């Protein structure tokens, strides 16, 4: 256990600038999305128990806390997808490695506006 | 510098040998590229086009039993299988990175594998067993 915490701590405190942020965010986003996926399969499973059970459970996702978490989910999915594409490009065309840092900023330039737009529609009902 | 970059902040080096770990390395990239298309589309469809507050039982009825029902069931099966195998394989890599004691490593990966199998079966059961509820208003329309 101590060993696991030590290697986790080393992974977080290592100073690697963009490449390091990319790695930490990719991992955290992946784990976060996986956690939601398990919940998501469970909530869709509830359709087999009938309309009332399903609709009642879905109410959970309209709660303000759930909506804020949803914005995190949108960021996580979009970031993980486009940073994953960056990893694929570097892996299959190793000469692009010199642009690894610039490509990470490009990933952010794609992820943040998509998160902002989808996040707006997710949070807007809270202010109606 | 070798062309095979082996630095954790860039990406994971491809394992040699052509065995399961090499397959796993390629699988993450192929399934990841597919998920970039189908998972991001699914996310934007549900959160921007339909919006979460409008999703209810009828959304599922329309999606799975409408004229495009077979297509959407296949689409959702692809999402289920690729997202969960990709996700749980990623979790396996994370466990290997931080849990070094062989006993704990094997135990936690075993629990994760069991959870992966249960969740995928549960999702597949939901997709294939769903039937449109009998329309109770059928005769009142006459």
Interface residues (C-beta under 8 A of the other chain):
Chain A: X3 X4 X7 X8 X11 X16 X19 X20 X22 X23 X27 X30 X31 X33 X34 X37 X38 X41 X42 X44 X45 X47 X48 X51 X54 X55 X58 X61 X62 X67 X70 X74 X77 X78 X81 X82 X84 X85 X87 X88 X90 X91 X92 X94 X97 X100 X114 X117 X118 X121 X122 X125
Chain B: X3 X4 X5 X7 X8 X9 X10 X11 X14 X29 X32 X33 X35 X36 X39 X40 X43 X44 X47 X48 X51 X52 X53 X55 X56 X57 X60 X80 X83 X84 X87 X88 X90 X91 X94 X97 X98 X99 X100 X101 X115 X119 X122 X123 X125 X126 X129 X130 X133
